[in-house]
Amino acid sequence: MSRERILEVVLTMLGAVLLLITASGAWAQQSAPPASDQMLATGQLSETPKAAQCSGPPAFDQESIAAFEQQAASGDAAAQCGLGMMYYGGQGVRQDYAQAVFWFRKAADQRNDEAQHNLGVLYRDGQGVPQDYAQAALWFRKAAEQGNANAQYLLGLQYGGGLGSAPRLRGSLLLA
C-alpha cells in the first residue's frame, strides 16, 4: 500500500472520529442514564427496555395486536417504533420490511432515535427500501445526534468505509 493511500485512509478515519465527537457533543453534556435504562442490542436492529422509545404489545394475541396497532395509528411514537420492530422480525404479524419502514418513519419523524437508527439499518441493508448509504447515514446521524450509541457506531463505520456522505479530507489536515 502506498504512503499516499495510507495517509488517505488515516485522514478519512480521523474525519469519521471528528464527526462522531461532534455528533455526540450534546450527549456528552447530559448525565448518563441509570444502568437499568441502558440500551440492549439484539441482532441488527436496536431494542430497548425504555417504554418511551420502542414498546411492544403486552401479548401477541389478536386483541392485543389490534389495540397496539390502534395506539400506533393514533400517533404514539413508541408504539409506532414497536410496530416497526414487530414487522421487521415477524413477531405477531407477517414479516414485512416495507411495513417496518412505514412505522419506523412515522416514529422517526417524531424524533424517536431508536426508529431513526432502525431506519438507517434498513436503508443500509436495502430491506423494505432500495439500498441507499446516503439515506442510511442521514438517519444514523439524526439518531447519533440524540446520543444513540448504536447509531454513532454505525455512522462511524459508514464514514470510515467511505459509504454515504463520508467526509473527504484528502490533501488537507486541520490542526487546532
N, C-alpha and C positions, 0 to 999 in steps of 0.2 A: 504494500500500500504506500503510495507516495506521501511525502511530507505535507503537501497541499491538501490532499484528501483527508489525512488525519486531522489537520487543523480545521477543515470544514466540518467534520463530524463533531469535534470538540466544541466548536463555536455554536453549532446547531443545538447540541445538548445544553450548553450554557444558556442559550436563549430560552429553551424549554424550562429550565430551572428558574430563571428570572421571571418568566411568566407565571409559573406556579407560585412563586413567592409573592408576586403582585396580586394574583387572584386570591390568595389566602390571607391577604393583609387584614381584611375585615374580620375574618375568622380568628386570626391570632389575637385580636384585641378583645375578643369575648372570652369569658371563662369557659373552661371545658365542662361539658355536662357530666353528671354523675355516672359512674361506671355502669350502672343499670340501664342507662339510656344510650350507651354506645351502640353503634350500628353493627349488625351482624351481616356478613356477606355469605350468600349461598348461591352457588352456580354463577351464571353470568350476570343476572340482574340483582340489584340490591333488595334486600328485605330488611325491615326494621321493626323492632317491637314497639316503637313510638306510634301510638294511635294517630297522632296529629300528622304523620307523614303518609303512611300507606297501610290502611287497615283492611281487614277481610271480614266476611260474614261470620256470625257465631257458629254456624254449621253449614255444611254443603248440601242441605236438603233443598227441594224446590221452593218451599215457602221462604226460607232464609235468603236464598239467592235472589228471589223476586223482590223481596224487601230491600236487599242490598243494592240491586240494580236501580230501584226507585230512588234510593238515597243518592246514588251516583248521578242519576239523571237530574236530581234537584240541585246539583252544583257542589256537593260535598267533595272537596279535592282529595281527602284521604280515601274516601270510598271510590272515587274515580281511579286513583292510583292502584288501589286494591283490586278493582275490577280488571285493570290492565294486567296486573300480576296473574289473576285467575285465567284470563285469556292467553297470556303468554305460556303459562305452564299447563293449561288444560285442567285446572282444578275446579271441579264442579260444573264446568262448561266445556264445550268442544274447543280444543286448542285452535286459536285463530289470531295470527300475528297482526293482521290488519285491524282487528278489533282492539288488540292490545295497544297498537299505535294510537287509535282513536281515543281511547280512555286516558292513556298516558299524556297525550297532547292536551286534553281538557284540564287535567291536573297541573301539567307543566305551565300552562298559560296562567295559572293562579299562583305561580312561583313555588310549586311543590318540588323541592330539589331532588327527591327520590325519583319522581316521574321524569324530571329533566335528565337525570343520569340514565334512567332506563331507556328513554328515547334515544339518547346518544348511542347506547349499546345496539339498539335496533337499526339505527342508520349505519353504524359501523359494520354490522354484520349483514345488512340487507335483508332483514326479516320484517315482512309486512310493508316495507318501503324499498325503493331502489337503493342499493348501497351508495352512500354519499358521505365521504370523510369530512367534507366541509360542514355539512349539517351535523354530523356526529360531534365535531369539535365545538360547534356553536352550542349544542345542548350540554355537552360536558362542561364548557366554560360557564354557562349560566348556573349550573349546579355547583361547580367549583367555587364560584364567587360567593356562594352562600355557605361555604365551609364543608361541602360534601367531599369527604376524603377519597372515596372511590372514584368520583369524577375527577378530582385533582390528579390522582394517579393515572387514570386512563388518558386524560388530556396530556399529561407529560409524556406518556408512551407514544401517543399520536404525534406530538410535536417532535419528539426525539427521532421518530421514524420518518419524519417528513410527510406525514399524512394530514390532509385537511388544510388549514390555514397556518401551517407551521412557519415560525419566524425564519427568515433567511438572513444570516449575519455574515455571509461570505464577504471577505475583504474588509471587514470593519470590526473593531473591538472597542467598546466603550468602557473606559475605566473611570471610576469616580475618585 
